[in-house]
Amino acid sequence: MKIRLIIFGVFILSTLVTNFNWLPNGAFLGKEIALIGALSLLALVSLFYKEFCIKIKSIDIVLGVFFIYIFFTILLKPNYFDTTKFFVISLFFLLYYYLGGGFFKDNKQVKDLIIIFLTAFLFESLVGLMQYFGNLSVPLSERFFYVKGHFSNPAPFACFLSFGFTLGSGLLLFYPIGKLNKYILFLLSFLFVAVIILSKSRTAVLCCLFVLLYSLYCKYQHKLKKKFVFLFFSGIGIISSLFLINLNTDSILGRFFIWKISLKIIKDNFLTGIGFGNFQPVYMEHQSEYFALVSHNSKEALLADTINFAFNEFIQLFVETGVIGFLLVIILITIILYNLYKIKNRETVLLSALLLNFLLMSQFSYPLNELPLLIILCTLLFLTRNYFSTIYSKNSHYGLKLTVLSLAIIIGMFWSRNTIKAYSSWSLSKSEAFGGNLNTSIRHFKIANKSLGNNGFFLFNYGASISEEGKCKIGKPILLKASKFYNEHYIWELLGDCQKTENFEEAEFYYKKAINMLPKKFVPNYKLFLLYKLHGKTKNAVYMANKILKKQIKIPSSEIEYIRLECSNFLSEL
């Protein structure tokens, strides 16, 4: 038992801190390899325990139906993401769901799990503090961006810590604990919320606030009139939300614009969506089409950016899986929350508070795209599973357990080996390209392409490296393929650069595509201006020069000043 508990602790911490920073996208890759490695070790240790009982609970049926639907949408629709990676990571989350649900059954084991997670939250918060105070030379207004722990940016880091605050405050409110433990939990909760505030994540602050109000409501609803308690807490929540929103209205307006474009995609793909995992390229295509028809001097044009997520998991789910997938998830959430409400003890109230935390952050962030937050969700699901009735139970043969777990370990190890090898080749190709050794770089790119041919970032880097060296005939098809997996303005800029001397019409189309994708960018507009100059299209060049000079500047830079000066000089010389 203790060995498995230690491995669970290693699993949680390793998926936070592992970072292959010598490889492209090493932060994400490191966490994925750590997930597979730690769970493979856990599966290996579990083989020495003879108990093996297959239990199917009512929640498993709904979860199963949802994942079967996702599986078929991936098979039946064009998909523009790494499906192999998706299935391997999903297999290991299923393994975690099964092994965790089988191990953490009684209160003592759940208590050990709480200690593991509190340790992880404490570790990350201390890292965040060191990042804040270790960057004292950075202006105070910008220092928050460095407070991100082992995450890619402050938002998911703060959302991770919000679970620590919810857990700590929930234990303080609902559990009879000793005086020393109360002090420890109070200090931990205070530390978590302090670091969240330093990170300036409004989503995480809102989560902490609303979940605390929910916990207080559950705690004191029997002592006060329910109507009074509800109105009081609702008033505090609404006022605080308006205050936090007012701190950065551009950020909120930017999200509203993302949701506006997303709703247009939903309208066109209502029933089954655009296909699981296809949000980024499809969204950017629709954003480009939208700005082809509206003014480039609007507030929306200034706020539009390269978007990877919808900043609302429910909207993104609807976009990708349609109304069928959306309703399946709503049914799943309703069943879970209703079941917890029906039982209503301190354990279920704490679980519902943690689930509410996840649901709230899903409204404004992207927790399903961060591995540590996915681990928390999976943990909550297998703990919640204990409160559902068993509809099928059977003691199974040890040989079946041996076969299933061994197969999972082999798949994980094989995928990890091939992926690390491919990323190493990618890293070498980038180094060789930077050193001017194009032929050697292409050779390494081709090796990596065998495993990373569906990775948009890799294809983008591959095509860009070749195109920038003048090998446009080789780079063009790679860049066009990359745009299907990871669609951004720079790809279309490069394609325009490739065609500017050979094919005016194509170059013009590509530059316009880049402009419509991100209207606020000056460089694509400038390149189109230069294209018109190059081909003697003076009238068009004048139009572009005037457009550039009238363009709003979001962030001033020397590059923008140079572009504006070039346009002014051109117009004055006419």
C-alpha distance (Angstrom), angle and dihedral (degrees) to the residues before:
residue distance angle dihedral
M1 . . .
K2 3.83 . .
I3 3.80 91.8 .
R4 3.80 91.1 54.8
L5 3.81 90.6 46.1
I6 3.82 91.3 52.7
I7 3.80 90.4 49.3
F8 3.81 90.1 50.5
G9 3.81 88.1 53.4
V10 3.81 91.5 48.6
F11 3.81 89.0 47.8
I12 3.82 93.9 54.5
L13 3.82 94.9 44.7
S14 3.82 96.5 41.0
T15 3.82 92.8 54.0
L16 3.81 87.2 55.2
V17 3.80 102.4 46.9
T18 3.82 106.1 28.0
N19 3.78 110.2 111.0
F20 3.80 126.4 167.3
N21 3.80 91.4 -160.0
W22 3.81 92.6 167.6
L23 3.83 89.7 66.5
P24 3.84 131.1 65.4
N25 3.83 110.5 -90.9
G26 3.81 85.4 5.4
A27 3.80 95.2 158.1
F28 3.82 92.6 61.8
L29 3.80 95.1 36.9
G30 3.81 92.4 50.6
K31 3.80 92.2 54.5
E32 3.82 91.7 48.1
I33 3.81 93.0 50.4
A34 3.83 90.1 45.9
L35 3.82 89.7 52.1
I36 3.81 92.1 52.0
G37 3.81 94.5 41.9
A38 3.81 96.7 48.6
L39 3.81 94.2 43.8
S40 3.81 90.9 46.4
L41 3.81 88.5 54.4
L42 3.80 90.1 47.5
A43 3.82 90.5 50.0
L44 3.81 90.0 48.6
V45 3.82 91.8 52.6
S46 3.82 90.4 45.7
L47 3.81 89.3 59.9
F48 3.81 88.2 70.9
Y49 3.82 91.1 59.6
K50 3.79 111.1 81.4
E51 3.81 98.5 -155.4
F52 3.78 112.5 105.3
C53 3.78 120.9 159.1
I54 3.78 123.1 167.7
K55 3.80 109.1 -140.7
I56 3.77 124.6 177.9
K57 3.80 116.6 -167.6
S58 3.78 129.6 -168.9
I59 3.83 92.2 -104.2
D60 3.82 88.9 56.3
I61 3.81 90.6 61.6
V62 3.82 93.5 57.6
L63 3.81 91.8 42.6
G64 3.80 89.5 48.5
V65 3.81 93.5 50.4
F66 3.82 90.6 50.0
F67 3.82 94.3 50.4
I68 3.81 92.4 44.6
Y69 3.82 87.5 53.8
I70 3.83 90.4 49.6
F71 3.82 89.7 48.0
F72 3.80 92.2 53.7
T73 3.82 93.7 45.2
I74 3.81 88.1 54.7
L75 3.81 91.1 49.2
L76 3.81 97.3 43.5
K77 3.83 101.7 38.1
P78 3.81 129.4 59.5
N79 3.78 106.3 -96.5
Y80 3.78 125.8 -156.1
F81 3.79 103.7 -168.5
D82 3.80 138.2 71.8
T83 3.81 100.1 -74.5
T84 3.83 93.8 177.3
K85 3.79 90.9 58.1
F86 3.81 90.8 45.8
F87 3.81 93.1 54.0
V88 3.83 93.7 45.1
I89 3.83 93.6 49.5
S90 3.84 90.1 44.0
L91 3.83 89.7 52.0
F92 3.80 90.8 55.0
F93 3.80 93.1 46.4
L94 3.80 87.1 52.9
L95 3.81 87.1 50.8
Y96 3.82 90.1 51.2
Y97 3.82 90.7 47.9
Y98 3.81 90.6 52.0
L99 3.84 98.5 41.2
G100 3.81 94.2 41.0
G101 3.79 93.2 47.3
G102 3.79 90.4 49.5
F103 3.79 94.6 48.3
F104 3.82 106.8 38.5
K105 3.80 100.3 59.2
D106 3.82 109.6 123.3
N107 3.81 130.7 49.6
K108 3.80 95.5 -101.7
Q109 3.77 93.1 56.5
V110 3.82 91.8 44.4
K111 3.82 88.1 51.3
D112 3.81 89.0 54.8
L113 3.82 89.3 49.8
I114 3.83 90.1 52.2
I115 3.82 89.9 52.7
I116 3.82 90.3 51.0
F117 3.79 92.3 52.3
L118 3.83 94.5 43.1
T119 3.82 87.7 52.8
A120 3.82 89.8 51.9
F121 3.83 91.5 48.3
L122 3.82 91.1 48.0
F123 3.80 91.9 48.6
E124 3.81 93.0 50.8
S125 3.81 93.4 45.5
L126 3.84 90.9 52.6
V127 3.80 89.6 49.8
G128 3.81 88.3 51.0
L129 3.81 91.7 51.1
M130 3.80 91.3 50.2
Q131 3.80 89.7 50.3
Y132 3.81 91.2 51.5
F133 3.80 97.0 47.1
G134 3.81 92.6 35.8
N135 3.81 90.5 63.8
L136 3.79 99.9 53.3
S137 3.82 90.5 137.3
V138 3.82 89.0 64.4
P139 3.85 114.2 89.6
L140 3.80 112.3 -96.9
S141 3.82 91.7 -120.3
E142 3.83 90.5 59.4
R143 3.82 101.7 33.8
F144 3.80 94.0 89.8
F145 3.82 90.2 72.0
Y146 3.81 89.6 68.5
V147 3.82 92.1 54.8
K148 3.80 98.2 89.9
G149 3.81 107.1 114.0
H150 3.80 109.5 -152.6
F151 3.81 92.5 -26.7
S152 3.80 128.7 102.0
N153 3.82 94.0 -111.2
P154 3.84 140.7 -2.8
A155 3.85 97.6 -92.7
P156 3.85 100.5 68.5
F157 3.82 89.8 36.2
A158 3.81 91.6 56.8
C159 3.81 91.3 43.1
F160 3.81 88.5 54.2
L161 3.82 90.9 52.4
S162 3.82 91.2 47.7
F163 3.82 87.1 69.9
G164 3.80 87.7 55.9
F165 3.79 90.5 53.9
T166 3.82 92.1 46.4
L167 3.79 91.3 48.8
G168 3.83 94.5 45.9
S169 3.81 95.7 45.5
G170 3.82 91.0 44.2
L171 3.81 92.3 53.7
L172 3.81 90.0 48.6
L173 3.80 92.9 50.3
F174 3.79 102.7 40.8
Y175 3.80 109.0 25.6
P176 3.83 129.3 72.2
I177 3.80 101.8 -128.1
G178 3.79 135.3 163.9
K179 3.80 124.3 -90.3
L180 3.81 94.9 -107.6
N181 3.81 92.1 48.9
K182 3.81 89.5 49.2
Y183 3.80 90.8 55.7
I184 3.81 91.4 46.9
L185 3.81 92.9 49.4
F186 3.81 91.8 45.7
L187 3.82 91.8 51.7
L188 3.80 91.5 45.9
S189 3.81 92.4 49.5
F190 3.81 90.5 47.8
L191 3.82 90.9 48.7
F192 3.82 92.5 49.8
V193 3.79 94.3 50.8
A194 3.83 92.1 43.3
V195 3.82 91.7 55.2
I196 3.81 89.9 45.3
I197 3.81 89.2 55.3
L198 3.82 90.5 48.6
S199 3.82 89.0 53.9
K200 3.84 89.9 55.3
S201 3.81 92.3 -137.2
R202 3.81 105.3 157.0
T203 3.82 91.2 -172.6
A204 3.81 92.1 58.4
V205 3.82 92.1 45.0
L206 3.82 90.0 51.5
C207 3.81 90.3 49.1
C208 3.81 91.9 51.7
L209 3.80 92.1 46.3
F210 3.80 98.2 47.6
V211 3.81 94.9 41.3
L212 3.82 90.3 49.6
L213 3.81 89.4 50.7
Y214 3.80 89.8 48.7
S215 3.82 91.5 49.8
L216 3.82 91.9 48.2
Y217 3.80 89.5 48.9
C218 3.82 91.0 52.6
K219 3.80 90.6 46.4
Y220 3.81 99.6 48.9
Q221 3.79 105.7 24.6
H222 3.83 91.5 103.8
K223 3.82 93.3 53.2
L224 3.80 97.6 49.2
K225 3.76 135.2 38.9
K226 3.80 107.9 -80.3
K227 3.80 93.1 -137.3
F228 3.81 92.4 53.4
V229 3.82 93.4 46.0
F230 3.81 92.3 48.1
L231 3.82 94.3 48.9
F232 3.82 92.9 44.7
F233 3.79 95.2 50.4
S234 3.82 92.5 41.2
G235 3.81 90.4 52.8
I236 3.80 92.3 51.2
G237 3.81 90.6 47.0
I238 3.83 94.8 50.2
I239 3.82 94.9 45.6
S240 3.81 92.1 47.4
S241 3.81 91.7 47.2
L242 3.81 92.1 52.0
F243 3.80 90.1 49.2
L244 3.82 92.8 50.8
I245 3.81 92.5 45.6
N246 3.80 90.3 51.7
L247 3.82 90.7 57.3
N248 3.82 91.4 74.3
T249 3.79 113.8 10.4
D250 3.83 92.8 170.0
S251 3.78 90.6 62.4
I252 3.80 91.3 51.6
L253 3.82 92.7 45.5
G254 3.79 88.8 49.6
R255 3.80 90.4 55.5
F256 3.80 90.9 47.6
F257 3.80 88.7 54.6
I258 3.84 91.5 50.0
W259 3.81 89.7 51.1
K260 3.83 90.5 47.1
I261 3.83 91.7 56.8
S262 3.82 90.3 41.4
L263 3.81 91.2 55.0
K264 3.82 89.4 53.3
I265 3.82 88.7 54.6
I266 3.83 90.5 48.4
K267 3.81 89.9 52.2
D268 3.81 90.4 56.3
N269 3.84 95.2 42.5
F270 3.79 102.7 30.8
L271 3.80 104.0 145.2
T272 3.81 106.8 44.4
G273 3.81 103.9 2.3
I274 3.79 130.0 -134.2
G275 3.81 94.8 -62.0
F276 3.78 131.6 -78.9
G277 3.82 113.5 -72.0
N278 3.82 94.9 12.9
F279 3.81 99.0 104.0
Q280 3.82 100.6 107.6
P281 3.82 101.9 53.0
V282 3.81 94.1 38.5
Y283 3.81 93.5 46.6
M284 3.82 93.2 50.5
E285 3.81 90.3 48.7
H286 3.83 90.3 53.7
Q287 3.81 91.3 45.7
S288 3.80 88.5 54.1
E289 3.81 91.3 49.6
Y290 3.82 90.9 48.2
F291 3.82 94.6 53.8
A292 3.80 91.1 45.6
L293 3.83 85.5 70.8
V294 3.82 104.6 36.4
S295 3.81 137.5 57.3
H296 3.81 118.9 -74.9
N297 3.81 90.9 -148.5
S298 3.80 95.2 64.5
K299 3.81 126.0 111.5
E300 3.81 88.7 -110.5
A301 3.81 91.1 57.2
L302 3.79 90.0 52.6
L303 3.82 92.5 49.7
A304 3.82 98.3 43.0
D305 3.80 115.3 107.8
T306 3.79 142.6 162.9
I307 3.81 100.8 -66.9
N308 3.80 124.9 -157.3
F309 3.82 98.2 169.1
A310 3.80 137.1 27.7
F311 3.84 92.4 -125.9
N312 3.78 85.9 -129.0
E313 3.80 117.3 74.5
F314 3.81 93.6 -157.4
I315 3.80 93.7 53.2
Q316 3.80 90.9 45.6
L317 3.81 90.2 48.3
F318 3.82 89.9 51.8
V319 3.82 91.1 48.3
E320 3.80 93.1 50.3
T321 3.82 103.1 35.5
G322 3.81 103.5 22.9
V323 3.76 127.6 -138.3
I324 3.84 91.5 -44.6
G325 3.81 94.7 60.1
F326 3.81 91.6 39.6
L327 3.83 93.1 53.2
L328 3.82 91.9 46.6
V329 3.81 90.0 56.5
I330 3.83 92.5 45.2
I331 3.82 89.0 51.7
L332 3.81 90.5 48.9
I333 3.83 93.0 50.1
T334 3.82 91.9 45.7
I335 3.82 92.6 50.7
I336 3.82 92.7 48.6
L337 3.81 96.4 46.8
Y338 3.81 93.4 42.8
N339 3.80 91.4 50.3
L340 3.81 91.9 49.9
Y341 3.81 91.2 46.3
K342 3.80 91.1 50.3
I343 3.81 93.2 54.5
K344 3.82 94.2 39.6
N345 3.80 107.6 -179.9
R346 3.80 128.5 136.6
E347 3.81 92.4 -87.9
T348 3.80 94.2 52.3
V349 3.82 92.7 44.1
L350 3.82 90.1 53.6
L351 3.81 91.1 46.3
S352 3.81 91.7 48.9
A353 3.83 89.8 49.6
L354 3.82 90.7 53.1
L355 3.82 91.2 46.8
L356 3.81 90.0 47.9
N357 3.81 87.8 52.9
F358 3.82 89.8 55.6
L359 3.80 92.8 45.9
L360 3.82 91.9 50.3
M361 3.79 94.8 50.1
S362 3.81 88.4 47.3
Q363 3.81 88.1 65.6
F364 3.83 94.3 64.1
S365 3.80 107.6 15.0
Y366 3.82 142.5 38.8
P367 3.85 108.4 -107.7
L368 3.82 93.1 153.7
N369 3.80 88.3 65.8
E370 3.82 95.3 55.6
L371 3.81 116.2 79.1
P372 3.86 98.4 -147.3
L373 3.83 90.3 50.9
L374 3.81 90.4 48.1
I375 3.81 88.4 53.0
I376 3.82 89.4 54.0
L377 3.82 90.6 50.3
C378 3.82 92.0 48.8
T379 3.82 89.6 48.7
L380 3.82 91.2 51.7
L381 3.81 90.1 48.9
F382 3.81 95.6 53.4
L383 3.83 91.1 44.2
T384 3.81 89.7 49.5
R385 3.81 88.9 48.3
N386 3.82 89.5 68.9
Y387 3.83 89.2 69.3
F388 3.81 95.0 56.5
S389 3.78 125.4 89.1
T390 3.81 119.8 -103.5
I391 3.81 113.1 -118.2
Y392 3.81 96.9 178.4
S393 3.79 131.6 22.4
K394 3.78 130.8 170.4
N395 3.80 135.3 160.4
S396 3.77 104.5 -125.2
H397 3.78 132.6 -154.2
Y398 3.81 116.7 -90.4
G399 3.80 89.3 -126.7
L400 3.81 90.8 66.1
K401 3.80 91.1 53.1
L402 3.81 90.2 47.9
T403 3.81 91.8 50.2
V404 3.82 96.7 46.1
L405 3.81 96.9 45.0
S406 3.81 93.9 41.7
L407 3.82 90.6 51.0
A408 3.81 91.0 50.4
I409 3.81 91.2 49.8
I410 3.83 92.3 49.2
I411 3.82 92.6 48.4
G412 3.81 91.2 48.1
M413 3.79 94.9 47.9
F414 3.82 93.1 45.4
W415 3.81 92.6 49.4
S416 3.82 92.5 45.4
R417 3.81 92.4 50.5
N418 3.81 93.8 48.6
T419 3.81 93.0 43.9
I420 3.82 95.0 50.1
K421 3.81 89.2 47.2
A422 3.83 91.1 50.4
Y423 3.81 93.4 47.0
S424 3.82 90.0 48.3
S425 3.82 89.3 54.3
W426 3.81 89.0 48.2
S427 3.80 90.1 52.0
L428 3.82 91.5 49.1
S429 3.81 91.5 48.5
K430 3.82 90.8 53.7
S431 3.82 91.1 49.6
E432 3.81 92.5 48.4
A433 3.82 91.9 47.3
F434 3.81 90.5 50.3
G435 3.83 89.0 50.6
G436 3.80 91.8 51.6
N437 3.82 96.2 -109.9
L438 3.81 95.5 130.5
N439 3.82 98.3 166.4
T440 3.82 92.7 51.5
S441 3.81 89.5 44.8
I442 3.82 92.1 53.1
R443 3.82 90.3 49.7
H444 3.80 91.4 55.2
F445 3.82 91.1 43.8
K446 3.81 89.9 54.8
I447 3.83 91.1 52.0
A448 3.83 91.1 50.5
N449 3.81 91.3 44.9
K450 3.84 90.8 67.9
S451 3.83 89.7 69.5
L452 3.81 102.0 20.9
G453 3.80 100.2 44.6
N454 3.83 90.0 118.4
N455 3.80 95.7 45.7
G456 3.80 108.8 106.4
F457 3.82 95.5 -160.0
F458 3.81 91.1 51.4
L459 3.82 93.7 47.7
F460 3.81 90.5 47.3
N461 3.81 91.4 51.2
Y462 3.82 91.4 43.8
G463 3.81 94.6 50.5
A464 3.82 93.9 40.8
S465 3.81 93.8 50.9
I466 3.81 92.0 51.8
S467 3.82 96.0 41.2
E468 3.80 93.7 49.1
E469 3.81 88.4 56.2
G470 3.80 90.7 56.8
K471 3.82 97.4 -101.8
C472 3.80 92.9 124.1
K473 3.80 96.8 152.2
I474 3.83 89.1 60.5
G475 3.80 95.7 36.9
K476 3.82 99.5 46.5
P477 3.86 98.7 70.0
I478 3.81 90.3 43.7
L479 3.81 91.6 52.2
L480 3.81 91.5 47.2
K481 3.81 89.3 52.0
A482 3.82 90.3 46.7
S483 3.83 90.2 55.1
K484 3.81 89.2 62.6
F485 3.81 91.4 57.2
Y486 3.80 102.5 31.0
N487 3.79 113.7 15.8
E488 3.80 117.5 -164.9
H489 3.79 138.7 144.8
Y490 3.80 96.6 -107.6
I491 3.83 91.4 64.4
W492 3.82 90.0 57.9
E493 3.80 91.0 45.1
L494 3.81 89.8 55.5
L495 3.80 91.3 47.5
G496 3.81 88.9 51.6
D497 3.82 90.1 49.9
C498 3.80 89.4 52.6
Q499 3.82 92.9 54.3
K500 3.82 103.0 33.9
T501 3.81 95.6 102.6
E502 3.81 99.7 30.5
N503 3.80 106.4 38.4
F504 3.83 118.3 21.7
E505 3.83 95.7 -175.4
E506 3.80 94.0 52.1
A507 3.80 93.4 44.6
E508 3.82 90.6 49.9
F509 3.82 90.7 49.7
Y510 3.81 92.7 49.9
Y511 3.82 94.5 47.0
K512 3.81 91.4 48.1
K513 3.79 89.0 49.9
A514 3.82 90.0 53.5
I515 3.82 91.0 47.5
N516 3.81 93.7 49.9
M517 3.78 91.3 46.8
L518 3.82 92.8 57.0
P519 3.83 110.3 9.6
K520 3.83 93.7 178.6
K521 3.82 92.3 65.6
F522 3.80 115.0 100.4
V523 3.83 99.3 -163.4
P524 3.87 98.1 67.4
N525 3.82 89.6 48.8
Y526 3.80 90.1 48.4
K527 3.81 92.1 49.5
L528 3.81 90.6 52.0
F529 3.82 88.5 49.5
L530 3.83 89.5 52.4
L531 3.81 90.8 47.5
Y532 3.80 91.0 55.6
K533 3.81 90.1 47.7
L534 3.81 91.5 49.2
H535 3.80 93.0 53.1
G536 3.81 95.9 41.0
K537 3.81 96.0 -108.9
T538 3.81 93.0 145.9
K539 3.80 96.9 166.0
N540 3.80 91.6 52.8
A541 3.82 91.2 44.5
V542 3.82 90.5 53.1
Y543 3.80 90.3 50.6
M544 3.84 91.3 51.0
A545 3.82 92.9 45.5
N546 3.81 91.4 53.1
K547 3.80 90.8 45.1
I548 3.82 91.1 53.1
L549 3.82 92.8 48.5
K550 3.83 91.8 50.4
K551 3.81 92.2 46.0
Q552 3.80 118.8 116.5
I553 3.81 115.7 -116.5
K554 3.79 115.0 -136.7
I555 3.82 98.0 179.2
P556 3.84 116.7 14.7
S557 3.82 117.2 -132.7
S558 3.80 140.5 165.5
E559 3.82 89.3 -111.8
I560 3.81 91.7 58.3
E561 3.81 90.9 47.0
Y562 3.83 89.9 52.6
I563 3.84 92.0 49.3
R564 3.81 92.0 49.6
L565 3.82 91.4 47.8
E566 3.82 91.1 51.2
C567 3.80 90.9 51.3
S568 3.82 92.3 47.2
N569 3.80 91.5 50.3
F570 3.81 90.7 49.0
L571 3.81 92.8 52.5
S572 3.84 93.3 45.0
E573 3.82 91.2 52.9
L574 3.82 94.1 56.0
